[in-house]
Amino acid sequence: MSRDLRPPVDILHYEIVQEQASALGRMGRTLEQALARLREFDTAHAATETPASMQPARRKLVLEAGQALWMFVVQREASGLRDSRHIMRTYNVPGEVQLCMGLIPASAKPGSR
């Protein structure tokens, strides 16, 4: 039976840092997936201009990517990583996604139906 001789506060700090890293990974993957869905939509409709009937579907994808971006940025900032320009470049985040970062669609707000 081995015994950990580190002070409990060090063990707790280690666990917190592990969870922060895990959360950053999850948020990053969520952002990647949201951006991929938007890019796939745009690629599928690149040959022709997106019909008006498809605009709401595209707008939903942009808002989802904006929400994922917001969650990732907040998690990074909570971990002490304050410069989000790196995210925008690395993930090639479109300007329209950056502009709606953190916006919650009206249908997702509490009390709206």
C-alpha positions as CSV (number, residue, x, y, z in Angstrom):
1,M,0.0,0.0,0.0
2,S,1.7,3.2,-1.2
3,R,1.0,6.5,0.5
4,D,1.0,9.8,-1.2
5,L,3.1,12.2,0.9
6,R,2.1,15.4,-0.9
7,P,0.0,17.9,1.0
8,P,-3.8,17.6,0.3
9,V,-3.8,21.0,-1.3
10,D,-1.3,19.9,-3.9
11,I,-3.3,16.8,-4.7
12,L,-6.4,19.0,-5.1
13,H,-4.6,21.5,-7.3
14,Y,-3.4,18.6,-9.5
15,E,-7.0,17.3,-9.9
16,I,-8.3,20.8,-10.7
17,V,-5.6,21.3,-13.4
18,Q,-6.4,17.9,-14.9
19,E,-10.1,18.8,-15.1
20,Q,-9.4,22.1,-16.7
21,A,-7.3,20.4,-19.3
22,S,-10.0,17.9,-20.0
23,A,-12.6,20.6,-20.3
24,L,-10.5,22.5,-22.7
25,G,-10.1,19.4,-24.8
26,R,-13.9,18.8,-24.9
27,M,-14.7,22.4,-25.7
28,G,-12.1,22.5,-28.4
29,R,-13.5,19.3,-30.0
30,T,-17.0,20.8,-29.8
31,L,-15.9,23.9,-31.6
32,E,-14.1,21.9,-34.3
33,Q,-17.2,19.8,-34.9
34,A,-19.5,22.9,-35.1
35,L,-17.1,24.6,-37.5
36,A,-16.9,21.4,-39.6
37,R,-20.7,21.2,-39.9
38,L,-20.8,24.8,-41.0
39,R,-18.1,24.2,-43.6
40,E,-19.8,21.1,-44.9
41,F,-23.0,23.0,-45.3
42,D,-21.2,25.8,-47.2
43,T,-19.3,23.3,-49.4
44,A,-22.6,21.5,-50.2
45,H,-24.2,24.7,-51.3
46,A,-21.1,26.3,-52.9
47,A,-22.0,25.6,-56.5
48,T,-25.2,27.7,-56.1
49,E,-26.1,30.5,-53.9
50,T,-27.8,29.2,-50.7
51,P,-31.5,29.3,-51.4
52,A,-33.6,31.4,-49.1
53,S,-35.3,28.3,-47.7
54,M,-31.8,27.1,-46.5
55,Q,-30.8,30.3,-44.8
56,P,-32.4,29.5,-41.4
57,A,-30.5,26.1,-41.4
58,R,-27.2,27.9,-42.1
59,R,-27.9,30.6,-39.5
60,K,-28.5,27.9,-36.9
61,L,-25.1,26.3,-37.7
62,V,-23.5,29.8,-37.4
63,L,-25.1,30.3,-34.0
64,E,-24.1,26.8,-32.8
65,A,-20.5,27.5,-33.8
66,G,-20.7,30.9,-32.1
67,Q,-21.9,29.2,-28.9
68,A,-19.2,26.6,-29.0
69,L,-16.6,29.3,-29.6
70,W,-17.9,31.3,-26.6
71,M,-17.7,28.2,-24.4
72,F,-14.2,27.5,-25.5
73,V,-13.0,31.1,-25.0
74,V,-14.6,31.3,-21.5
75,Q,-13.0,28.0,-20.5
76,R,-9.6,29.1,-21.7
77,E,-9.9,32.4,-19.9
78,A,-10.9,30.6,-16.7
79,S,-7.7,28.6,-17.1
80,G,-5.6,31.8,-17.5
81,L,-5.3,31.8,-21.3
82,R,-6.6,35.2,-22.1
83,D,-5.5,35.8,-25.8
84,S,-8.3,34.4,-28.0
85,R,-6.6,35.5,-31.3
86,H,-4.7,32.2,-31.3
87,I,-8.0,30.3,-31.3
88,M,-9.4,32.4,-34.2
89,R,-6.3,31.7,-36.3
90,T,-5.8,28.1,-35.4
91,Y,-9.4,27.0,-35.9
92,N,-9.9,29.5,-38.8
93,V,-13.1,30.8,-37.2
94,P,-15.1,32.8,-39.7
95,G,-15.9,36.4,-38.8
96,E,-19.6,35.8,-38.8
97,V,-19.1,33.1,-36.1
98,Q,-16.9,35.5,-34.1
99,L,-19.6,38.2,-34.3
100,C,-22.3,35.9,-32.8
101,M,-20.0,34.4,-30.2
102,G,-22.1,33.9,-27.0
103,L,-25.4,34.7,-28.5
104,I,-28.2,32.3,-27.5
105,P,-30.9,31.7,-30.2
106,A,-34.3,32.9,-29.1
107,S,-35.7,29.4,-29.2
108,A,-33.1,28.3,-26.6
109,K,-33.7,31.0,-24.1
110,P,-35.7,30.1,-21.0
111,G,-39.3,31.0,-21.2
112,S,-39.4,31.4,-25.0
113,R,-41.6,29.2,-27.1
